[in-house]
Amino acid sequence: MNWPKSVTIKEVGPRDGLQNEKLILSTADKIEWINQLSFTGLSYLEVTSFVHPKWIPQLADAVEVARNIKKNPLVTYAALVPNMKGLEKAIACSVDEVSVFMSASETHNKQNINKTISETFPVLQEVIAEAIAEGKTVRGYISTVFGCPYEGEVDYNQVLNICEKLFTMGISEISLGDTIGVASPRQVENFLIQALKLYQPQSLAMHFHDTRGMALANIVKALDYGITTFDSSLGGLGGCPYAPGASGNVATDDLVYMFDKMLIHTGVNQEALVDSALFVQEKLNKTLPSHRMAMYSDSKG
Amino acid sequence: MNWPKSVTIKEVGPRDGLQNEKLILSTADKIEWINQLSFTGLSYLEVTSFVHPKWIPQLADAVEVARNIKKNPLVTYAALVPNMKGLEKAIACSVDEVSVFMSASETHNKQNINKTISETFPVLQEVIAEAIAEGKTVRGYISTVFGCPYEGEVDYNQVLNICEKLFTMGISEISLGDTIGVASPRQVENFLIQALKLYQPQSLAMHFHDTRGMALANIVKALDYGITTFDSSLGGLGGCPYAPGASGNVATDDLVYMFDKMLIHTGVNQEALVDSALFVQEKLNKTLPSHRMAMYSDSKG
């Protein structure tokens, strides 16, 4: 297989991970953790979300976190923004990139954003235009690409239509989310065959949750098709809001281990990652679900 | 990808799973569990191991188990045998197939069998010849194919030499074991490119442990190369003797879920599998590590 020589891992643990944890980290601990992550070799950190604290109380301190982290010039710092209000805060905090989000399925979009898909576009259009005017790049998340908890399988044409609209608005990269972790390698392949007729693999990122354990298999299948950007959370933080004890995002530490063994460059230092996982694990007072951390706790007795 | 339309899953939970569990199931529970497994649609069950109880006390009741299970004529019942003594017992218990085993790395072979690799061949030759004379088919396990806990990476030529010797002795299928769960999809691909120059994919099975979470990714990569036989343990039973809390064999229930989603026929009924996993989980008094069982326990609150 003619795999890419290197990949980019986008660490979403401080946002997608923490927003699905019951225990809320202190602002100081978040800052300390993000500062540690900044020196693991990860080149991209999504550090928080500027959504209303009523929806995501875990990230209510987004402004303090984004303002007080020590930035490593080699790292891109990103934050999620749902609307103009969120964007204004993100700009005031000098993040490098903002992410907007919507779902591929109507019911999930309605549940998550309280708007229909067509009502969502104008909101995103305004945010994207303003962000670009402010010199920011914009990433777009599409959720429920491979399955919706309410509607089941999602029509790929619907996903590709959303991609087209978002790219036209000026998005630089779309992250395709398997929000509930049901994608199989066949779905990934079938989707990418269609998507890569329209877009370069460099403009697409894959965002897998490991609910059914298939995330690494799906990542390798995406890699077979030339995709080089993958989202993950350190230690597999986060869980699944639709199945409280199930796995969250694919674990950064397991992903880096696999890429290292596949001789695909990530730039990430495994030992620094584990140290950083141990830190957040202690603060969250739980054993993180990644295989790497299970190995670690075993080796310590 | 031109994947096979159907695959064979060989359930090794009653042997490879249980032999690595601390708690020893009662003979009656083992028999009840195997009887349940016989009606899940699985076509192959490795029910026990006729090794000396000093080495594997968990399977000390191999004869009682093998004699007292109710056989489904649609299922092949197999057992592991280390030597002639084990073979005699297996034949007396009327198993359909026997499995022999050795390691691809000298140190692991020595630790596991107390013989060098070259000392192991004559023992296996005698067992294989006698089993065939008795009308049994013989399966061969090779351990540490993708990495040894003592020696690190293993030379593929060494593995292929062992394959050649075992096939020449009359083995019908070789199961290539990633005993410590370190194989990456690249290793699987590199190995299979060499192996499939020599052997048909139907004569090779893959046996992955999920220690690092890569088992499903490796299975999909093997499937890309036409491999259609995979070993697994229900619920991911078993763990890793070199890392006590880490995952065991890849979980049959996760594997069947993935194949179903890939539209690849297994013949296995997911609900019957889960019932059977719940039974053994209760008897072992532990939550099985598969993703499917985590989903199940969540959905029950």
Interface residues (C-beta under 8 A of the other chain):
Chain A: M1 W3 V182 A183 S184 P185 R186 Q187 E189 D210 T211 R212 G213 M214 L216 A217 I219 V220 K221 D224 A243 P244 G245 A246 S247 A251 D254 Y257 M258 K261 M262 L263 S290 H291 R292 A294 M295 S297 D298 S299
Chain B: M1 W3 V182 A183 S184 P185 R186 Q187 E189 D210 T211 R212 G213 M214 L216 A217 I219 V220 K221 D224 A243 P244 G245 A246 S247 A251 D254 Y257 M258 K261 M262 L263 S290 H291 R292 A294 M295 S297 D298 S299
